[in-house]
Amino acid sequence: MTSKERVLRTIEFNQPDRLALDMWTLPGTIKKHGAEIDALKKQYPTDIAAIPGPIDHGMTPELFKIGEFTDDWGCGWVNLQAGIIGEVKNPPLADDDAIAEYHPPIELFCEKWKATEQTVKQNIANARSEGKFVIGGCVIVFERLQYLRGTENLYCDIALESEEFLALAQIIRDFYKVYLDHWLTMDVDAISFNDDWGSQRAMLINPAAWRKLFLPIYSELIGRVKAAGKKVFFHSDGYIMDLYPELIALGVDAVNSQLWCMDIEEIARRYAGKITFWGEISRQNTLPHGTPDEVLTCADKMKKLLFVNGGGLIGQSELGPDVPVENMRAAFSAWNREK
């Protein structure tokens, strides 16, 4: 069974031959443990290839370098630690009056796409030659709005349901319409959506506000992806228990979330068998501070709770530079080990 077939069978609840594997390593981790990571990836090959394109974080190495950087949207970043993404400290639309004059970088994206299209196609072809399941691009809604407006201003816009928010939402729609026009012509299996919606204990905004203001945006964008016959993979950090039913209703195929911020048994009781859980073992506690046996135990519990009806779980973890090498080995080996 190829990796693509394995992932498709997983998200379609159709009995893959084993758990699909997708291990993430931050640039800082590779810088610190490159040789060990390379050896583990050879021993436990990933089933998923994530291919970035122009304007995506994966094609913007400046975001991971120490210093200041202005991205293609005009957002001013500051980074104090190499290998880990920095923060926007200079949002271009902090002033209300700036919104009406702002235009998203559609023309710039199209220019960069034309310049890099063959590279993107070759990267996809390389992944195809290895039988991988291919995820293309990365749609960012909530986080991009924060980068543009500033977090405090955006939260006020959301609370007030202001005209500024409606204008910002249209900026996002206009850009991602063109963005998806390009990506949906590519030979990819899925499109990625990436927005962190949770704090440690609750959603960052009222779920009712999410449904009123953000659900229509996601519905439009995800609807286009699904209509093109592609799958949708959705990432969100934090506590998002309130969002699982919405993501299921939207047709999201796989969700990457911090399961261990929540009650994993309750998640399983409500949603196992209805959506695929794309990891993850806790990168806040177990991976950096636990033992290898605790890493294995977490994976075993996830398999027991979430792999049901012939699918529903992808073995995934994010390995930061704070994870000991022995825990990295355990994380790679945990998903398909024989007891």
ROLUM-603726 format. One record per residue: residue in one letter; x, y, z of N, C-alpha, C, O, CB in turn. Coordinates in steps of 0.1 Angstrom, whole numbers, plus 5000, padded with zeros to 4 digits. Atoms other than C-alpha are relative to their C-alpha. Glycine has a CB too. Example, Ala and Ser with C-alpha at 12.3 -4.5 7.8 and 13.67 -1.06 7.14 Angstrom:
<nodes>
A500949885000512349555078500950125000501950125007499050005012/S499149895000513749895071499250115008499750225009500450054986/
</nodes>
This chain:
<nodes>
M500849885000500050005000500950125000501850135008499050005012/T499249885000501450344991499650095011498550075017499850074986/S500349904990501550635015498750074997497850095006501150105002/K501249945004498850804995498849925003497849965009500050044986/E501150094997496550504997499849985015498649985019500349864994/R500150024986497350465034499250125007498350105015501449985007/V500649884994496350825043498550014995497650035003500750134996/L501349995004493250815021499149895007498049925011499949974984/R500850104992492050485037499850045014498850015020500849864999/T500249954986492650645071498950105001498050085010501350065005/I501049894998490550955065498649964994497650024997500550124993/E501250065005487950745047499549885008498549825004500149974985/F500450114991487750485075499949874992498849814992498750045007/N500150125009488650205051501249915002501849864992500050054986/Q499050104996491249995069501450014993501749934984499449864997/P498650005005494850105061500749895005500449825015500650145004/D499250124996497549845064500750035013501149945020501049974989/R499449964987499050045093499650145002499150214993501549975000/L500249864998498850385109500950084991502150054989500350045015/A499249905008499950665086500850085010500450105021499150094991/L499049934992502950865099500350134995500450154983501349925002/D499749875004503551235098500750085012500050135020498750084996/M499249944989506351375120500550134996501150154985501249915005/W499649875003507051745122501350045008501450005020498950105002/T498849964994510451895130500250154997500350194986501349924997/L499749865001511052265136501450034994502349954997499750085013/P498649975004514052435119501050005011502149965009500050134993/G499150004988515552485154500349865004501549835009499350075011/T499750144996515252105160501049944990502049874994498749925000/I499050055010517052025127501450065003502449995001499550034986/K498749934997519752275136500749935011501949925011499850155003/K499450064987520252105170500349854998501349805003499150035011/H500050155000519651735161499949954986499349854984498949945009/G500250045014519951715123500449864997499649794990500950094992/A499650145004521851385121499049905006498649804999501449975005/E500950104993519551205146498650014992498049904990499850045014/I501349995007516451345128500149934986499149864982499650154998/D499850065013517751235094499949855001499349784993501350044993/A500050144998518350885107498649945003498249844998501049965011/L501450054997514850855122499150014989498249924987499550095012/K500949985011513150985091500349894989499449844982500250134993/K499850115009514950715071499549875005499049794997501649994998/Q500550124994513950445095498550005000497949894999500649995015/Y501550005000510350565098499650114990499350224995499650045015/P500449905010509450745066498650065002497749985005500149944985/T501449944999506550995067499249964988499749934977500250155001/D501050035011503450925046499550134994498850124983498949925006/I500649875004502651295041501150094996502150115003499150065010/A499149905004504451555021499350134999498350144992500749974986/A500649865000503551925028500850094991502050114994499950065014/I499349935010504452134998499650155001498450184999499749954986/P500349864999504652515004500150074986500850014977500850075010/G499849915012504352784977500350145003500550175015498749994991/P499749864998504953154973499150065011497950045011499950084988/I500649934989504053365004499749915012499549965023498750074995/D500250094988503553055026501250015009502450045004499849854995/H498950004991505653035057501249914996502349944999499549975014/G499050105004507452735044501050054989502049994987499449874996/M499249945011508852945015500650145005501050214996499250024987/T499549884995509853235038500949985011500650005023498850095004/P499150034989512953145057500450125009500850095020501349954994/E499649884992513453505069499250005013499650065023499750124992/L500850004988510653435094500649925012500349945023498649944997/F499350094990512953185112501450055004502149985011500049864996/K498749954998516053405113499950125010498950195010500750054987/I499949894990517053645141500050144993500750164983501249995010/G500049875006516154005132498650054997497649995002500950014988/E501349945004513354215117499849974985500749974977500050155003/F500350045014511554125085498650054997497750035005500149854998/T501349965004508554275066499649904989500249884979500050144994/D500450105009506554005048499250064988499150184987499149905007/D500649965012504654025015498750075002498250144993499849894991/W501249934997501554155032500350135007499350215010499149915010/G499649874994503454445048500049995015500150095022499050104997/C500050024986503454285083501549995005502349924999499349875004/G498749994995506554365103500349905012499749915022500350145005/W499750114990508054065122501350035007502250105002500249874992/V498849994992510654055150500249865005499349795010499950105011/N499750134995512453735158501250005008502350065004500249904988/L498949994990514753685188500749865001501749855008499550045013/Q499450144998515453305184500149934986499049924980499349925010/A499950065013516753135153499449865000499449795010501549984996/G500750135002514752835140498649995005498049895004500849905007/I501450004996511452935156499450134996500150234996499949995016/I500649885006509053175140499850115010499550095022498749974994/G500149894991508953525155498550055001497649974999500850114995/E501349944998506053765161499950134992500950194989499750035015/V500249875007504454055142499950115011499050105020498749994992/K500049884991505254375161499650134993499450234999501350015006/N500449885008504254615133498949974990499249954978501350064993/P501150045009500854535119499650124991499450234996498749965008/P500249885009500154755088498650065001498550184996500349954986/L501449944999496454805095499550035014498450035017499049904994/A500449964987496554905131499250135001498350145009501350025009/D500849885001495155245121498849974992498949914981500950114993/D501250025008491555225110500050054986499549994977498850065008/D500049935013492055465082500849924989500749944977500550145001/A499250075010494655235066499349894993499749844982501349945008/I500750125006492154955059499550034986499649954977498949965009/A500649975013490355135031501050014988500649994977499250135001/E499049985011493555205012500949874998501749874989500950115004/Y499150125000495054855017499549904989498349884987500049925013/H500350105010495254594989500849885003502049895005500250054986/P499350124997496154234996501049974989500850024978499149885002/P498950015010499354114978499649904989500449804986501249955007/I500450095010497453944950500950004988501349894983498550034995/E499149995012499554074921501449945003502049874995500150144996/L498750054996502753994940499949855001500949784997500450065014/F500250145000501453644947500149944986500849844984498749965008/C500150065014500653584910501450014994501849924987499050084992/E498749995006504153714900500949895006501649824999500650145003/K499150104993505853484926499649864996500449774994500050025015/W500550135004503653194916500649974986501149864983498549994999/K499450025014504753234879501449975001501949884993499750134991/A498650034999508353244890500449875006501449825004500650125008/T499750124992508152944913499249884996499349775002499950035014/E500950105003505452734897500749864996500349765000499150044988/Q499350125004507852484881500749935012500849815013501150034989/T499450054988509652444914499049935009499249825014500750115008/V501150064992506352374932499649874993499449775000498850105001/K500450125007505352124905501149895001500849775003499850034985/Q499050104998508751954908500049945014500249825015501450064996/N500150054987508451924945498849915002499049805009499850125010/I501150095000505051774941500349874993500049764998498750064993/A499650125007506451534915500949915008500849795007500650044986/N499050084992509251424938499249935011499549815013501050105006/A500750074990506751344965499149894994499049785000499050105008/R500850115007504551154940500949884997500449774998499450064987/S499150125003507550944930500349915012500649805010501350064994/E499850084988507850834966498649955005498649885016500650085011/G501350054996504050754968499350085011498450035017500249865004/K500549934989503351024993498650064998498250084986500950125003/F501249925000500051185002500450155000501250185009499049975012/V499449865001500551554992499050105004497850115000500450024985/I500849884996499151855010500750124994501950144996500050015016/G499449885006499652184992499550125006498350145011499650004985/G500449874995499652535004499650015015499749915022498950064992/C500449994986498452675037499150135001499650244999501250015010/V500949894999495352895041500050055015499849975024498549964996/I500049954986495553125072499050125000499250224993501550055004/V501049904999492553335082500250085012500550205011498649934999/F500049934988492453435118501450055003501550175008499649905012/E498649964997496253455123500450114990501150214994501049894999/R499649895009496653665091499350135004499950245002499649964986/L500749884995494053905104500750065012500750195013498549975003/Q499349954989495953935136501350074995501750185000500449895010/Y498849945006499154005116499850134994500650234995500749904990/L500349875007497454275096499550115009499950225008499049974990/R500849904992495354445123500750025014500550135020498649965002/G499650004986497154365155499049925009497849945007500250145006/T500950094993495754115180498950085008497750055008500749915010/E500949924992494154375204498950074991497750064995500750105008/N500949935009492554575176499049894994497849924993500750074988/L500950105007491154255159499049955010497949935007500949884995/Y500950054990489654135192498950105002497750075005500749965013/C501049904999487854465195499150004988497950024990500750145002/D500850005012486654445159499049885001497849904998500949984988/I500950124998485254095167498950035010497850005007500849885004/A501049974989483554205199498950104995497850084999500750055012/L501049905004481954505182499449964986498450034982500850134998/E500450045013481354325149500050124991499050164984498549945000/S499949865005482654645134500149994984500349894978501350065005/E499949995014482754765098501549964996501749914985499750144995/E498650045003486554725100500249854999500949804990500950055012/F499950145001486154355106499549954986500149874980499249935011/L500550055013483954315075500950044989501049964979498650074998/A499049965011486554505054501249905001501749864990500450145002/L498950104999489254275068499749874994500549804988500549995015/A500450135005487253965061500050004984500349904978498649975005/Q500149995014486754085025501549994994501749934983499350124995/I498650005005490554135021500549855000501149814990500950085010/I499650144999491053765032499349924989500049844982499649945014/R500750075011488353645008500650034987500849944979498550045000/D499549965013489753834979501449934997501649884986500250154999/F498750065002493253704984499949854998500549794989501050035012/Y500050155000492453334991499249954988499349834984499549955013/K500650045012490153324961501049974989501049874982498950104995/V498950015010493153384938500949895004501449814996500750134998/Y499150104995495353174960499549854997500349774992500250015016/L500650135003493052874957499849974985500049864981498749985007/D500150015015492552934920501349934995501249854986499850134993/H498750055005496252854916500249865006500649764999501150095005/W499650124993496652574942499049884995499549774994499950015015/L500950115003493552374931500249954985499549864981498550065001/T499650065013495052324896501249915002501649844993500450114991/M498950084998497952144912499649855004498549835008500950065012/D500250144997498351764916500249975015501149905019500949914991/V499950024985497851774954498749935005497649934998500150135008/D501150084995495551554975499250095010498050065012500549885007/A500749924990494651815001500650145001501750174996500149935014/I499649864997494852185011500050015015499149965022499150114993/S499849984985496052285046499350135004499550234997501449995004/F500549884993494252535068500750015014500849915020498450005001/N499249994987496252675098499650125007499950235003501550004996/D500449894991494752895125500049955014499349855017498750064996/D500050034986495352875163498850065006498850185008501350035007/W501249944994491952915179499849985015498950035020498849934993/G500250034986492452795214501150065009502350075005499949865002/S499049974989494152915246500249865007499849765001499550115010/Q499850134993495152645272498749945004498749825005501050035011/R501250054993491652615286498750034993497749984997500050055014/A501349965007489152775262500450064987501550084984499250105009/M499749935013488752925228500450145002500050205013498749994991/L499649864999490253265222498950104998499050215003501150024990/I501149915001486953415212498749915003498849795004499850064986/N501250074998483353325220499649914989499649964977498850105003/P500450085011482253025200498950054991498850034979499649865005/A501149945008479053205190500650114990500150124979499050075010/A499449905009481253485175500749934989500749984978500950105008/W499450085010483253225157499049964989499349974977500849885006/R501050045010480153085141499450114992499250094980498949925008/K500649895008478753415131501050074991500650104979499550115010/L499149925008481953585118501049924992501349964981500850095009/F499050075007484353315108499549884993500149844983501149955010/L500650125007482253015099499750034985500049954977498849955007/P500349985014481053185067501350014991501349974980499350134998/I498849995008484653255056500649864997500949834986501150085008/Y499550145002485752895062499149924991499649844983500149935014/S501050075009482552765046500350024985500349934977498650035004/E499749965014483352955014501349944995501349884985500150154999/L498750055004487052855013500049855000500549794990501150065009/I500050154999486652495024499149944989499449844983499649955014/G500950055010483652455001500650004986500449914978498850094999/R499350005013485852554971501049884999501149824988500750134998/V499150115000488452294981499349874998499749794990500850005013/K500750135001485952014985499349994986499349884981498950005011/A500650015014484152104952501049964990500749914979499450144997/A498950035009487552064935500549855002501449814995501250095001/G499650144997487751704949501249985008501849875009500249944987/K498850014992490551784973499549985015498450015019500950124999/K500250014986490751695010500450125008501150215002500749875006/V499749894992490951945038500749955013500149875021498750095003/F499350024987493551925067500150135007500550235002501449934997/F500249874992493052175095500849995012500749895020498550025003/H499249994988495452275122499650115009499350225005501550024997/S500349904990494652455154500749965013500449855018498550035002/D499550024986496652485187498950035010497950105007501350085002/G500849964989494952505220498749925002498549824995499650154999/Y501350074996491552405235499050044989498650164988499550055014/I501049975010489052375206498949905000498349864990500749994986/M501150104999486552125219498750064993497949984988499749985015/D501349945006483752375207500049994985499050004979499950145005/L499950005015485052355171499949874993499649874981501350074997/Y500150135007485051985164498749984993498849944981500249895010/P501350025007481351965155500050094987499450054977498850025008/E500049915012481852275132500949954989500549954977500450145005/L499150055010484852125115499549884993499649864981501449975007/I500650125006483051795110498950054990498949994978499449915011/A501149955009480051985095500650064987499950064976499150095007/L499449935011482352185072500649904990501049934979501150095005/G499450105008483751855058501549995001502249934992499750034986/V498650014997487251885073500349855001499649785008500450085012/D499650145000488951545067500949965012500749855018500649964987/A499150034990491651565093500350135008500550235002501449944995/V499849884992492251795123501349975009501349875015498850035009/N498850004991495651855140499750095011499750215010501350044992/S500349924988494951975175500749945012501249835013498550005003/Q499350044987496451965210499049925009498549985018500550135007/L501050094994494351675222500250005016499249995023500149864995/W499750014986496051675256499850125008500050135020501549955002/C500549884993494952025264498649985005498150065013500150134991/M501550034997491451875266499949875006500949805010499250014987/D500250134994489851565279499949904988498949904981498650005008/I499950085012490951315253498949894999498549854989501449944999/E501150114999488451045265498750064995497950004989499949945014/E501249945004485651295260500050034985498950024979499750135009/I499949985014486851395226499749874992498949874983501550044996/A500350135007486851025216498649965001498049914992500949895006/R501450044998483450965231499150084990498150024985499550035014/R500949925009481951255210500349994985499449994977500150145005/Y499649985014483951255178500849894993501049904981500750134999/A499250115007485950935172499149944990497949914992500549905011/G500850065011484850785139499350114991498750074981499049915006/K500649895008483551125126501050094993500650164983499150085009/I499049925006486751295117501449935003501449865013500050155005/T498750064997490451185115500850105009500950225006500849974987/F499249924991492651305143501549994995502049884995499949965015/W498649995006496051415128501050025011501650135012500050114989/G499249994988497951355160499350085011498150105009501450074997/E498650014998499251475184500449965014499549985023500750134996/I499450014987501351365214500350145006500850224998501249905001/S499849874995501651655238501450054999502449995004499650005015/R498749935002504551885228500350105011501350165012500150064987/Q499849914988504052095260500549925011501449975019498750065004/N499650084988504551815285500749874997501949865000498749975008/T499450145002505151455274501250004992502249944996498949914994/L498850015008507551505246501250075006502350015006499750074986/P498849934995509851765262500449955014501649955018499950155000/H499750024986509551655299499749855004500049825016499150095008/G500350134996508251295299501249904997502249944993498849954993/T499150105003510050965295499649934987498549954982500149905012/P500450075012510150745264498849915002498049904994501249924995/D501250094997507750505281498750085000497750034996500249935013/E501249915000505350795287499650044986498450054983500250125009/V500349975014505550885250499349894994498349904987501350044992/L500650125006504750535240498649985006497749944999500849875003/T501350024994501850515265499050104994497850064992500150025015/C500949905006500350835251499549964986498349964983500750144999/A500450055014500450695215499149885001498149874994501349974992/D500950124999498950365227498650055004497649994999500649915011/K501349954996496050555244499350064988498150044986500150105012/M500649945012495450755212499549904991498449914985500950104994/K500450105009495350445191498749935005497849904998501149904998/K501150074994492950275215498750094999497650034996500249975015/L501249924999490550575217499650054986498450074984500350125009/L500349925012490750735182500049924987499449964978500950114999/F500050085012491450465157498849905001498949795007501449924998/V501250084999487950325153499449994986499750084977499050075010/N500750015013485750205124501049994988500650034977499050114998/G499150025011488850125103500850124996501350134985499349954989/G499249885003490550465105499950115011499550085022499550064987/G500249894991490550805121501250055008501050145017499049965010/L498949954993494050855134501349994991501649894985500349915013/I498749995007497350965118501050025011500950115020500150124990/G499049984990500450925139500950124998501750124988500949875001/Q499449875002501751275143500550065013499950055023499150104992/S499549924988503951475167500950114994501550104983500949915009/E499049895003505851805165501150005009500950005022499250145000/L498850024992509351775177500850145000501450184991500949894995/G499349874998510752105191501449975004501849865008499350095009/P498750024996514352165200500249965015501349935019500850134997/D500050044985513452105237499849855002499849815014499150085007/V500350144999512651735230501349925001502149934991499049954989/P498850094999515351485242500049904988498949864984500149935013/V499950095011516651265215499349865002498749814993501549974996/E500650134997515450945233498450014999497849914995500449965014/N501549985001511851095233499750014985498649974981499550125007/M500350005014512151165196500049864994499149834986501150084993/R500050145004513050805190498749935003498249854995501249925005/A501350064996510050695210498950054992498049974988499850035015/A501149945008507750935191499949944986498949914981500150154999/F500050055014508850805157499549855000498849814991501450014994/S500350154999508550435168498649975006498249855004501149935007/A501250034992505350465189498849954992498149864997499650125008/W501350025007502750445162499749864995498649824994499850104989/N500250135007503350115146500949895007501249795000500350014985/R499250104993505349925172499249875003498049885005500750065013/E500550124995504749565181500249985014501450005019500549884992/K499850014985504149515218500449855003500649825015498750035007/
</nodes>
